Amino acid sequence: MTGPRIKVYTDEDVDVDLASALLVSGYDVISTRDAGNAHQGYDDEQQLKYAASVGRAIFTHNIADFMRLEREWKAQGREHCGIIVSERVHVGELSRRLKNHLDSVSTDTQYNTLLFLVS
C-alpha cells in the first residue's frame, strides 16, 4: 500500500502491550493509557469521539457496542476515522493481524467504516 497509514487509538479493553509493540515496529498507534484517557470512566461513544477528534481509527474488542455505534453515527450523519474490531487473541497474533490490516487497508477505505481484522 502506498500513501499514509491509518493512525490507531486502542480502546481501553485492548492490552496496552499491543500499542507498544506496534510503535516499536514503526506504526502510529497510541493506547488509551498513553493518551491519558484510561480509568476516566469514558464510555464507548466518548472513546470514539476522542479518536475521531485526533484523526485516529479506534481499535477495540468490544464488537457489539461499536457495531451499534457505527450504525447510530451513520444514521446521524456523523463521521469518524474508522473502527477496527477483533475478537480477543494472544497479543502476538493480534499484533500480526493489525500490522497486516494497517499495511493493506488505506486511510480512505477505513474512513467512516467498521472493519474486522482477518486471521
C-alpha positions as CSV (number, residue, x, y, z in Angstrom):
1,M,0.0,0.0,0.0
2,T,1.2,3.5,-0.8
3,G,0.1,6.7,1.0
4,P,-0.3,7.4,4.7
5,R,-1.0,4.6,7.1
6,I,-4.0,4.5,9.3
7,K,-3.3,6.1,12.7
8,V,-4.8,4.0,15.5
9,Y,-6.1,4.6,19.0
10,T,-6.6,1.5,21.1
11,D,-9.7,1.2,23.3
12,E,-9.3,0.7,27.0
13,D,-10.2,-3.0,26.6
14,V,-7.1,-3.6,24.4
15,D,-3.8,-4.8,26.0
16,V,-1.5,-1.8,26.2
17,D,1.4,-4.0,25.1
18,L,-0.1,-4.1,21.7
19,A,0.4,-0.3,21.1
20,S,3.9,-0.6,22.5
21,A,4.8,-3.5,20.1
22,L,3.4,-1.7,17.1
23,L,5.2,1.6,18.0
24,V,8.5,-0.3,18.0
25,S,7.7,-1.6,14.6
26,G,7.0,1.9,13.2
27,Y,3.2,2.1,13.3
28,D,1.4,5.2,14.6
29,V,-0.6,3.7,17.5
30,I,-1.4,5.1,20.9
31,S,-3.2,3.4,23.7
32,T,-6.0,4.9,25.8
33,R,-3.5,4.9,28.7
34,D,-0.8,6.8,26.7
35,A,-3.5,9.4,25.7
36,G,-4.3,9.9,29.3
37,N,-7.9,8.5,28.9
38,A,-7.6,5.3,30.9
39,H,-9.7,4.9,34.0
40,Q,-11.6,8.1,33.3
41,G,-15.0,6.4,33.1
42,Y,-15.3,7.2,29.4
43,D,-18.0,5.2,27.6
44,D,-17.6,3.7,24.1
45,E,-19.0,6.8,22.4
46,Q,-16.7,9.1,24.3
47,Q,-13.7,6.9,23.2
48,L,-14.9,7.0,19.6
49,K,-15.4,10.8,19.8
50,Y,-11.8,11.2,21.1
51,A,-10.4,9.0,18.4
52,A,-12.2,11.0,15.7
53,S,-11.1,14.3,17.2
54,V,-7.4,13.4,16.9
55,G,-7.7,11.8,13.5
56,R,-7.4,8.2,14.5
57,A,-9.3,5.0,13.9
58,I,-10.2,3.2,17.1
59,F,-9.3,-0.5,17.7
60,T,-11.4,-2.5,20.1
61,H,-12.6,-5.9,21.1
62,N,-16.0,-4.5,22.0
63,I,-17.6,-5.6,18.8
64,A,-21.3,-5.5,19.5
65,D,-21.2,-2.0,21.1
66,F,-19.1,-0.5,18.3
67,M,-21.3,-2.1,15.6
68,R,-24.2,-0.3,17.3
69,L,-22.3,3.0,17.4
70,E,-21.3,2.7,13.8
71,R,-25.0,2.3,12.8
72,E,-26.0,5.3,15.0
73,W,-23.3,7.6,13.8
74,K,-24.1,6.8,10.1
75,A,-27.8,7.4,10.8
76,Q,-26.9,10.8,12.3
77,G,-24.5,11.7,9.5
78,R,-21.6,11.8,11.9
79,E,-18.1,10.7,10.7
80,H,-15.1,9.1,12.3
81,C,-11.7,7.9,11.1
82,G,-12.7,4.2,11.3
83,I,-13.4,1.4,13.7
84,I,-11.3,-1.7,13.7
85,V,-12.7,-4.7,15.7
86,S,-11.3,-8.1,16.6
87,E,-12.1,-10.9,18.9
88,R,-9.5,-11.4,21.7
89,V,-6.5,-13.4,20.7
90,H,-2.9,-13.5,22.1
91,V,-1.2,-10.1,21.8
92,G,1.4,-11.5,19.3
93,E,-1.3,-12.8,17.0
94,L,-3.2,-9.6,17.4
95,S,-0.1,-7.6,16.5
96,R,0.4,-9.7,13.4
97,R,-3.2,-9.2,12.3
98,L,-3.3,-5.5,13.0
99,K,0.0,-4.9,11.1
100,N,-1.4,-6.8,8.1
101,H,-4.5,-4.6,8.3
102,L,-2.5,-1.4,8.6
103,D,-0.2,-2.4,5.7
104,S,-3.1,-3.3,3.4
105,V,-6.0,-1.0,4.1
106,S,-5.9,2.6,3.1
107,T,-7.0,5.5,5.2
108,D,-9.7,6.2,2.6
109,T,-11.0,2.7,2.9
110,Q,-11.0,2.7,6.7
111,Y,-12.5,6.2,7.0
112,N,-16.0,6.2,8.5
113,T,-16.2,2.4,8.2
114,L,-16.1,-0.5,10.7
115,L,-13.8,-3.3,9.6
116,F,-12.9,-6.7,11.2
117,L,-9.4,-7.9,11.5
118,V,-8.9,-11.1,9.5
119,S,-6.7,-14.0,10.5
